[in-house]
Amino acid sequence: MSLISYQFFPRSHGITFGIQQVVDCFVNVESMITSEKFNLNSNQVLDTVRLELESLGYRVETSKAKSDKIDVPVLFGVDNNIDKSFNADALSADGKIVIEVEAGRATENNQFLKDIFQACMMYDVEYLVIAVRKIYRGHNDFQIIYTFLETLYISNRLHLPLKGILLIGY
């Protein structure tokens, strides 16, 4: 049995091959990142899964230096210059799947909500993957965000421009 949990939203849709490949990347390194055994920060988790993602053609943030960040366009200006962009932890080669890896801030600072908002604003992004700790300070971030996303999609009161959100608990 895998230590990685995942759920795709909306639950009425199955996951695509590309989304399954992302899940497999996390499953392949689960013994090194599981929050039940390790207290890794998000950069350490991203660094551990980096080679897996890069083998699929993802661009993965390598450091917090400006030159190593992955900018995803949000607004375009004169001569199609990018006026506004948001950073992503990883981006698929076709620009359709954005990945955000969170650790302690996922629910404590509602970082997952910012991730959702930013993904919705990013040009041409269709899917958001949010990877979060299962265990953090005695609570299950995966379950907390799962409940939030379940409510969001079942209530049908807010319509996101994304085809789906994959939640991964490590």
C-alpha distance (Angstrom), angle and dihedral (degrees) to the residues before:
residue distance angle dihedral
M1 . . .
S2 3.78 . .
L3 3.78 122.2 .
I4 3.81 88.2 -146.4
S5 3.80 117.5 88.7
Y6 3.77 123.4 -165.3
Q7 3.77 141.1 175.1
F8 3.77 130.0 -174.3
F9 3.80 120.5 -145.2
P10 2.92 132.3 -116.4
R11 3.78 87.9 43.9
S12 3.81 89.6 -153.1
H13 3.82 88.9 73.2
G14 3.77 127.6 66.7
I15 3.76 120.8 -133.8
T16 3.78 122.2 -93.4
F17 3.78 124.4 -122.5
G18 3.81 90.2 -104.5
I19 3.80 92.0 52.6
Q20 3.82 90.9 47.8
Q21 3.80 88.7 53.9
V22 3.82 89.5 57.4
V23 3.81 90.5 50.8
D24 3.81 89.1 50.3
C25 3.82 90.4 53.4
F26 3.79 90.2 59.0
V27 3.81 93.3 42.3
N28 3.81 89.8 52.3
V29 3.82 91.2 59.3
E30 3.80 99.1 31.9
S31 3.82 93.7 115.7
M32 3.83 88.5 61.7
I33 3.83 100.6 43.0
T34 3.80 110.2 32.4
S35 3.79 110.1 132.1
E36 3.79 89.4 -144.0
K37 3.82 88.2 70.6
F38 3.81 106.5 20.2
N39 3.79 136.4 46.7
L40 3.80 97.2 -148.7
N41 3.76 124.7 162.2
S42 3.80 120.2 -129.9
N43 3.81 93.7 -97.7
Q44 3.80 90.9 54.5
V45 3.81 91.6 50.0
L46 3.80 91.4 47.3
D47 3.80 90.4 48.6
T48 3.82 90.5 51.5
V49 3.81 94.1 51.1
R50 3.84 94.1 38.4
L51 3.82 98.9 97.0
E52 3.80 91.2 47.8
L53 3.80 91.4 52.7
E54 3.79 94.2 42.2
S55 3.80 89.7 53.5
L56 3.83 85.8 62.6
G57 3.79 92.0 50.9
Y58 3.81 97.9 -99.1
R59 3.77 120.3 148.7
V60 3.80 106.2 -132.4
E61 3.79 127.5 -164.2
T62 3.78 108.6 -109.6
S63 3.81 100.0 -171.6
K64 3.79 142.3 -13.8
A65 3.82 91.3 -97.2
K66 3.80 111.9 118.8
S67 3.81 91.8 -119.0
D68 3.83 91.2 54.9
K69 3.80 97.0 49.1
I70 3.79 121.8 102.9
D71 3.78 110.3 -127.6
V72 3.79 117.2 -159.3
P73 3.82 114.3 -165.3
V74 3.80 119.9 -114.1
L75 3.81 105.0 164.7
F76 3.79 131.2 22.7
G77 3.78 126.2 -153.7
V78 3.78 139.9 -176.4
D79 3.80 114.1 -19.5
N80 3.82 88.4 9.6
N81 3.81 92.0 -72.9
I82 3.79 114.1 158.5
D83 3.82 109.3 -105.9
K84 3.81 97.1 177.2
S85 3.78 134.2 16.5
F86 3.79 137.9 167.8
N87 3.79 126.2 -142.2
A88 3.79 123.1 -115.5
D89 3.78 130.2 -165.3
A90 3.81 90.2 -136.4
L91 3.79 137.2 -2.2
S92 3.79 129.6 -164.8
A93 3.79 118.5 -117.0
D94 3.81 91.0 -106.9
G95 3.82 92.7 47.3
K96 3.81 93.1 -122.0
I97 3.83 100.1 109.9
V98 3.79 123.0 53.8
I99 3.80 121.6 -171.2
E100 3.79 127.3 -155.9
V101 3.80 120.6 -173.8
E102 3.79 115.6 -159.5
A103 3.78 133.6 -177.6
G104 3.80 125.2 171.1
R105 3.79 97.8 -6.1
A106 3.81 95.8 54.9
T107 3.81 95.5 99.5
E108 3.81 103.5 -1.3
N109 3.82 91.1 68.7
N110 3.82 96.2 19.8
Q111 3.80 89.2 -115.3
F112 3.81 89.1 156.8
L113 3.82 89.2 65.6
K114 3.80 90.9 53.9
D115 3.81 89.1 48.4
I116 3.80 90.4 53.4
F117 3.80 93.0 47.1
Q118 3.80 93.6 48.2
A119 3.81 93.7 46.8
C120 3.80 89.2 51.8
M121 3.81 89.8 54.9
M122 3.82 96.6 45.7
Y123 3.79 115.2 106.4
D124 3.82 114.9 -107.6
V125 3.84 95.2 -6.5
E126 3.81 111.8 142.9
Y127 3.80 103.7 171.2
L128 3.79 135.2 37.3
V129 3.79 122.7 -158.4
I130 3.80 116.1 -163.4
A131 3.80 115.8 -171.6
V132 3.80 114.9 -166.0
R133 3.77 139.8 169.9
K134 3.77 116.8 -93.0
I135 3.78 91.4 -150.9
Y136 3.80 123.0 39.0
R137 3.80 123.9 153.1
G138 3.78 91.4 -23.1
H139 3.79 98.4 -50.1
N140 3.78 133.4 95.7
D141 3.81 109.3 -117.9
F142 3.80 91.0 -175.0
Q143 3.81 91.4 57.9
I144 3.80 93.9 43.9
I145 3.80 92.3 53.1
Y146 3.81 91.5 40.6
T147 3.81 89.6 57.9
F148 3.80 91.1 47.4
L149 3.81 93.5 50.4
E150 3.79 91.7 44.1
T151 3.80 89.8 54.3
L152 3.80 91.7 45.6
Y153 3.78 93.7 53.4
I154 3.82 98.6 37.8
S155 3.80 94.6 48.2
N156 3.81 89.3 54.4
R157 3.81 89.2 -158.6
L158 3.78 96.1 119.7
H159 3.80 120.6 46.0
L160 3.78 116.5 -156.7
P161 3.81 122.0 -154.5
L162 3.81 89.9 -131.9
K163 3.80 124.7 99.8
G164 3.79 88.2 -137.6
I165 3.76 151.7 -31.7
L166 3.79 123.4 -124.8
L167 3.78 115.3 -154.9
I168 3.81 115.7 -160.2
G169 3.79 122.9 -170.1
Y170 3.79 115.8 -159.5
